[in-house]
Amino acid sequence: MLIPIPPELKGMVRFVPGGCALKESATPGQQEAFKTFQAERARAQEATVVSA
């Protein structure tokens, strides 16, 4: 399941092997939004594995 990138993180997230990373120039608010985004991604991946 794909989790959409929140609007406040558009252009700030880069995809790397095994996931994604936040760019160095992110503000503290964007860093917090990224943590939430990562947690949602992890939950979605767990749900996919459990239901498979």
N, C-alpha and C positions, 0 to 999 in steps of 0.2 A: 504494500500500500504506500502510495506517495503522499507525503505531507507537504503542502505548499509552503514556500518560503514567505514569511510575513512581510508585508509591504515595507516596514521600516528596515528590513535587512536586504532589500533589493540592491544588487551591485556590491554588497559587502561580503557575500559568501562565495567561496571558491571550492570547487569539488576536488578532492584529493583521493588517492587510492584508499579504499575502506571507509569513506565518508565525506565529510566536508569540513572546512575550516573558516574561521572568521578572519577577515583582513586586519592587518596591524593597526590601521587608522580608525578602527571602530570606536565609537563613543561608549561611555559606561552604560547608557541605556540600550545601545545596540548589543553590547556584550551580554546584558541580562536577557534580552529577547532571544539571543542566540542560545543561551543555556536552556531556556524554555523550549525552543525549537528542537534542540538536541534531545531533550527528555521526551518530547512527543514522538520524535523519530524512533527512539529506543523502545517506547511502549508499543508503537505500531509494529515494529519488527518482532517483538516478543509475541504479540497477538497473532501475527501471521504464522509464526513458527508453531505456536500452540494449536491453532486451528487447522493446520495443514495435516 
